[in-house]
Every structure is written in C-alpha cells, then in structure tokens.
C-alpha cells in the first residue's frame, strides 16, 4: 500500500467532519482536535478538541495519543491524571512519536504518574535523541 500525505489546511470544518465521521479518518479527527484546541477556523473549544484527539488516538494516531497525554498531564479540559497521561504517551511513543518519548523521560525523571526512575528516564530520552530530538538530547545531557 502506497503512503500518501493528506493536507487538510484547505478543508473547511464540514468537510473535515464528514471525513472524520463517514470515512473514520484519524488524520481528519486529529486535525479537528487541533483546530478546536487552537481556535483555527472555529471557536476555541477544549472539550471538542479533547473529543477529537481521543477519537484519533483510539484509532492509533500518534499525534492524537500525544495530545491526550499532554492534556491529561496538564489537566487541560480534563482532570489532571498523570497515570493516564503516561498511558497515552506510551501509546504515542510505541508509534514512534519523539515528543512523547521525551515526555516519558520527564514523567519518569519527576515521578509523575510512575515511580521516579532516572535510568528509565534516560532510556526514553536516549531513544528520542537517537531518533533526532534535540530537546531529548538536552534533557539527557542535563541528567548526566
């Protein structure tokens, strides 16, 4: 199956909703979450953003998983829940999401939602740094 890149920037909200609902398109779901989160082309609505990110995440969208982890770890639009945030960051990291790997390093370094463990934190930062994350590389160097 050939990989294709779909650009949604020219799509209006109705078209995105149709793609998300009818075609079960996780990319469109994430895009809707992103737009509601930042208020791009729609009124800023954290509740709708969370719903669309969740729908994308449960369909295996790495960015959707990352945003679920981010919102849960900050208590944004939902009650703060570091354990649940770790779950979503792990899902995204398993899909190769570098920022999630970096966030897992932070969660383990600080003991947010998990038992504090600098060795595991460094492992996550190393994985992200090896894949090109400058922020993870900086965190790794600071932890030495």
C-alpha positions in Angstrom: 0.0 0.0 0.0 1.4 3.4 -1.0 1.9 6.0 1.7 0.1 9.3 0.9 0.2 12.6 2.6 -3.1 14.4 3.0 -3.2 18.1 3.6 -6.2 19.4 5.4 -5.3 23.1 5.6 -7.6 24.0 2.7 -10.5 22.0 4.1 -13.4 23.6 5.8 -14.8 22.2 9.1 -17.8 20.5 7.4 -15.5 18.6 5.1 -13.3 17.5 7.9 -16.2 16.4 10.0 -17.5 14.4 7.0 -14.1 12.7 6.5 -13.9 12.0 10.3 -17.4 10.7 10.6 -18.1 8.9 7.3 -14.6 7.7 6.4 -13.4 7.1 10.0 -10.3 9.2 9.1 -8.0 9.5 12.1 -6.0 12.3 10.4 -9.1 14.4 9.9 -10.1 13.7 13.6 -6.7 14.9 14.8 -7.0 18.0 12.5 -10.4 18.8 14.0 -8.9 18.5 17.5 -6.0 20.7 16.6 -8.4 23.4 15.1 -10.6 23.4 18.2 -7.6 23.3 20.5 -6.0 26.4 18.9 -9.2 28.0 17.6 -8.2 27.8 13.9 -11.2 28.4 11.8 -13.5 27.6 14.7 -14.2 28.9 18.1 -11.6 27.6 20.6 -13.2 24.7 22.4 -11.1 22.4 24.7 -13.9 19.9 25.2 -14.4 19.4 21.4 -10.6 19.3 21.0 -10.3 16.6 23.6 -13.1 14.6 22.0 -11.5 14.7 18.5 -8.0 13.9 19.9 -9.4 10.9 21.8 -11.2 9.7 18.6 -7.9 10.0 16.7 -5.9 8.4 19.5 -8.1 5.3 19.8 -7.6 4.7 16.1 -3.8 4.7 16.5 -3.0 8.3 15.6 0.4 9.1 17.3 -0.3 12.8 17.5 -3.7 12.2 19.0 -2.2 10.0 21.6 0.4 12.7 22.4 -2.2 15.4 22.7 -4.3 13.1 25.1 -1.2 12.7 27.2 -0.4 16.4 27.1 -3.9 17.4 28.1 -4.1 14.9 30.9 -0.7 15.8 32.3 -1.7 19.5 32.4 -5.3 19.0 33.5 -6.4 20.9 30.4 -10.1 20.3 29.7 -10.0 17.2 31.9 -8.9 16.4 35.5 -5.2 16.1 35.8 -4.3 12.4 35.7 -0.5 11.7 35.3 -1.0 7.9 35.2 -3.4 8.2 32.3 -1.1 10.7 30.7 1.7 8.1 30.9 -0.5 5.5 29.2 -1.2 7.9 26.2 2.5 8.9 26.0 3.4 5.2 25.9 0.9 4.6 23.1 2.4 7.5 21.1 6.0 6.5 21.8 5.2 3.0 20.6 4.1 4.6 17.3 7.5 6.5 17.1 6.4 9.9 18.4 9.5 11.7 19.6 7.9 14.3 21.8 6.1 11.5 23.6 9.4 9.7 24.2 10.8 13.0 25.6 7.7 13.5 27.8 8.0 9.9 29.2 11.6 10.8 30.2 10.3 13.8 32.1 7.5 11.7 33.7 10.0 9.1 34.9 12.5 11.8 36.0 10.0 13.6 38.1 7.9 10.6 39.2 4.7 11.9 37.6 2.2 9.0 37.3 5.0 6.5 37.7 7.7 5.7 40.2 10.6 8.1 39.8 13.4 6.3 37.9 16.2 8.2 36.3 17.5 5.1 34.5 14.2 4.7 32.6 14.0 8.5 32.1 17.4 8.4 30.4 16.4 5.4 28.3 13.4 7.3 26.9 15.5 10.4 26.3 18.1 8.3 24.6 15.5 6.8 22.2 14.2 10.2 21.3 17.6 11.7 20.9 18.8 8.8 18.7 15.7 9.5 16.5 16.6 13.2 16.3 15.0 15.0 19.2 17.2 17.9 20.2 15.1 18.6 23.3 15.6 15.0 24.5 19.3 15.3 23.8 19.4 18.4 26.0 17.5 16.6 28.8 19.9 13.6 28.5 22.9 15.9 28.9 21.4 17.7 31.8 20.6 14.4 33.6 24.2 13.2 33.4 
